[in-house]
Amino acid sequence: MDIIVVGGGPAGAICALMLARGGARVSLIHWGGYAAGGIELVSGHARHLIERYSPDFFQKASLGVEVHETISLWGTPEPITFNAMFNPRGAGVAVARPLFDRALRHLACTAGVSIIDDAKVMRIERSRDQWHLLMRSAGTTADEAESHASASFLILATGRVAAQFVDRSPVAEPSGIALMTFLRTPGSGSVQSHGNTLYVEGTDNGWWYALPAGDGSYFAGFCTDRDEVKKRPASLKEFFVRELCNTRLLAPLLSTASGNIQISGRMAGAQVFDRMSGEGWIAVGDAAYAPDPLSGMGIELAIESAQLGAHALLEAMQRTTKSHALMGFVEYEDAIRERVRRQEKTAAYHYGRL
């Protein structure tokens, strides 16, 4: 192969898709162990970017719930409503991440990308201007057969859990954590039970969001500091429900069957890696820069970085010297860091109001 993409989320799938359409021979390696779950927002801009590749993507390939408005209670006496009708980029879509990611990988496959599913990369080495990957299929052991793949270029699209396969300094994990669950609201089972609204609410200990799911329930997340979770006096579920009950916007979404909710957690907060490219490799999506969940632009920025990375890599394949190829990668890093600076300003403004 010319290029191997490690990671089958939005960034990896879109990057592989663009590279294949640009004439490269591409393999995408996907392992579900790190796959994101739950409901996530595809912004109006990200929706437009995806529909350039597949105009009916959200009607056929990945169904979701259109988010028509955002109701925010963040440092104001009363909630503020933002209607998507006045957003020049249009309404966003709340999608189930596993189904959304799978649909994007299928889109890449139809463009000619070779998908290697349920394979975990165990080792990556570079020799004689080639990358050599050792993989193991899901469910196999160390004593069972392992497979190998080689390519001239490597793309890391492994998300926040980007393994240190290339020469990058370790990055400290952000202090934030997101606790998430589905809220089976009264009347769940009908999409119309609470409308098509995204709720955002700042509290003393962090902030909340709730996205509509297809069955009329809501997927809620509480973003707070790890120390707040560690010093809780009760169980994780009791801590979550207590904090939820103290909200004004989200508390009414809590069903009386709250005792059955299952709490999951993942890293939150912005995470920037010291390097996003090197000789023969680039990182895209959260493996380059993972924005704070506050922005709601994780998928949008992942797609933008995938497009920028694919463009830089296609140019590098046409250049005759390593120095010229690396120049394109430097320009790619500069573009990503400019997006990082913009996101940091936005986060500083909102968190300053907590």
N, C-alpha and C positions, 0 to 999 in steps of 0.2 A: 504494500500500500504506500501511497504518497504520504498520507496523514492518518494518524490514529487519534481519535477523540476519546478521552477517558471521562465518562460521566454522561448520563442520559436525561438530565433535566432540561429546562428550557434553553439555557445557554448552550449546552452541548448539542442538542438537537438542531437548533437554528444554525449554529456555526457549521455543523456537518452538512446541513441542507445547502447552505450557501456555497460551501466549498465544492460539493458535488455538482451543483449547477454551474460552477465556474470551471468544471472540467477535471477536477482532482479525483483521484481514487481514494475513497475515505472509508474507514471502519470506525464504528462507534461501539465502545464497550460500556455496557450498562450493568450495574449490580444494584439490586433493590434494597440492600441493607441500609443504605443511607437515604433512601427516598423519603421525600417530605410527604406528610399526610395532611388531612384536614382540608379546610377551604381557604383559598387565597384569592386576592384581588388581581385581576388583569385590568390595568388602567385603560382608559379610552385610547391613549396613544399606543400602548402595547397591543391592544386589540387591532388597531389600524395596521401596525407593523406586521402582525401575523396574517391578517387578511390580504396583504399584498401577495403572500405565497399561496394562500388558499382562501378565496373570497367567501366560501360557505363554511369555513372551519367551525364557527360557533353555532351554526345551525345543524350541522351533521356530525362533525368529528368530535367536538367537545362541547356538549350542552352545559349551560350554566344559568345563573340568575342575573339578569341585568340589574345593576345598581343605579337606581334613578335619582337617589338623593343621599346626601351625607348629613346627619344630624350630629353636631359637635357641641360638647359642653367642656370647654377648656379655658378656664380663667375668666369666664363671663358669668353674669348673674343668671342668665337664662340661655337655653339651648339656641344655637344658630343653625339654620338649615341652608345647605348649598344644593341647589337643584342641578342635575346633570344637563338639563335643557340649556343652561347658560354656559356649559363647558364646551369650548370650541373643538375639543377632541372627542366629544361624545361620551356616552355612558360606558362605565366599566362593566366587567363581568366577574361575578364570584364563581369560581370553578373548583371542583374537587381535584386537588393536585395529582393524585395517582392517575386518574383518567386523562387529565389534561396533558401530563408528561407523556403518557403512552401515545396519545393522539399526535403529539409533535414528533415523536420517534417514528411513527408510521408515516408521517409526512416526509421525513428525511429518507425513509426507506424507499418511498415511491420516486424520490429524486435520484436513487442509485446508491445510497449509503448502505454499506454492509453492516447490519446490526448484530452484535455479539451479545446476546441477552444472558442475564443471570451469571455473569462472570466477574469474579473479584480479581483485581490486579494485585499480585503479591510482590512483584519486584519490577523495577524499571532500570535499565542500564543503557549507557550510550557508548558506542565504539564505532570507529571508522565512519563517522557522520550518519550513523543509523541508531534509532531507538529500538531496543529489544525489550519486550514485555513478557513476563511470565504470569499466566492466569490460572485460576482454578474455578471450576463451575460450582454453583451453589449446591450444597448438600454433599460434596465430595470431601475426602480427607487428604492429609498430606501424603498418604501412601498410594493414593489413586492417581491416575494419569493427569498431568497438567498440560496446558497448551501454551503455545508461544505465538507472538505476532511481532512484526518488525515494520518500521516506517521511517521515512526521512524526517518527518516533523511530528511533534507531539503537542496536543492541546489538553490542558488540564481543565476540566469542567466539573470538578468533584465537590463543589459547594464549600460551605464553611469547614467541612472536615477534610479539606485538601491535604492529602498526605505529602510528606516532605520527600517526594521522589526526585526533586531537582534541587539545585543549590539555592536554597532560600533560608534566611534566618527564621528561627521559630517565632511565632506571633502569639502574644498572650491572648487568652480568650477574654472577650468582653465580660464585664461584671453583671450584665443584664441577663434575665431569664424570662421566657414567656411560658406561662401556664395556660393550657388550652383545653377546651372541652366542647361538646355539642350540648346546647341547651334545648331540651325538648319542651318547647313553649306550649302554653295552653292553646289547643287548636292545631297543634302540629299535624301534618298530613295534608295540609292545603297550602299551596304556595302563597295564597293571598292572606294567610293568617296574620302576618305583620307587615306586609308590603315588601318593597324592594329597597331597603334602607341599610346603609352602613352607619353604625353608631360608633362614635369616638368620644371618650370621656377621660379627662385628667382627674386624678385623685391625689391624696397626700402621699401615698406610697408608690405611685407609678401612674399607669394609664391603661385604659381598657379599649377594646374594639370588639365589634360583633358584626359578622358577615352573614347574609342570608344563605341558607342551604336549599337544595331543590325540593326537600320534603316539607318545607315550611318552618323547620327549626332554624336555630342560629348557631354558628360556630364562633365562640367567644374566646378571647385571649386577654390575659392580664400580664402586662410587661412591668417587671419590677426588678429590684436589685437582689442578687443572690443572698445577701446578708439579711434582707427582710424575710426571706423564706427560711433561712437557717434558724433565726431567733423566734420563729412562730411558737406559741405556747400549745398549739393543738395539732391535729393531723393535717396533712396537706389538703385534703378535701374540705375539712372544716375551715381552714385558713382561707381557701379559695372562696367558699360559699359566704363566709363572713364578710370578706372584702367586696364580693359582688353585691351583697345586700346593702352595703353602704353607698352604692352608686344610685344616681337618680335616673339615668337613661336605661341602664341594662337590667336593674333589679326587676322591673315588670316582666322581663323576658324569662325569668327563672320559673320553671315549672314546679309544682308542688312535689314532683317526683325527683327532687334534686338529690336525694340519697343515692340514686343509681348512676350518677354521673361518673365518668372515668376521666381523671386528670392526666394529661401528658405534658411534657416540658421540652423545650429546646433553647439553644442559645439565642440571645437577643443582643441588641446593641451593635453599633458599627464595628466592622473588622476590616482593616486594610493591610495587605501583605506588602512586605518591603520591596519585592520584585514581582513584576507581572509578566516578564518575558526573559528570554535568554537565548543562547545559541541553539536554534532548532526547536524552541518551545515557546508557547504563550499560555497564559491562564485567562479564562473568561468567566463571566458570571461571578458568583460569590467566591470562587477560588481566587479572584483578583481583588474584588471589593464587595463586601457584604454590607448593604446599607442597614440602617436601623429600621425596625418594623414600622416605626412611626410614619415613615414616608409613604408606605403603601406602594412603593415603586420597585420592589425587589425583582419582579418579573420583567418590568419595563427596562430596568438597567441591565438585567441579565441579557435581554435580547439585543439591546444597543451595543453592549460589549462584545457579544457574539458576532454582530455584523462588522464592527470595527476590527475585531480579531481576524475574521475570515478575509476581510479586504487586505489587511496587512500581510497575511500568510500567502494569499494568492499573488501579491506583488513580490514577496520574497522568493517564491518559486520561479519567478521570471527573471530575477536578478542573478548576475553571473558571479558576484563575489559575496563573501560572508559579511563584509563590512557594509555593503549596500543593503543587504537583507536586514541586518541589525538596526540600521537607520529607520526602517519602516516599523520595527518593533518599538523603538524609542518613541516614535510619534504615537504609536498606539498607547503606550504607557502615559504619555502626556495627556492624551484625550481622556483616559480613564481618571487620572488624578484631577483634572479639571472638574469632572463630574463629582468626584469626592469632595472637593472644596465647596461646590454648590450645595450638596446634601448636608455638609457639616453646618453651614450657615442656617439652613432650614431647621435642623435639629436643635441648634443652640437657641434659636428664637422660641421654639415651642417648649423646650425643657426649661427655659428661663422663666416660663409662666407657671410652672408647677409650684 
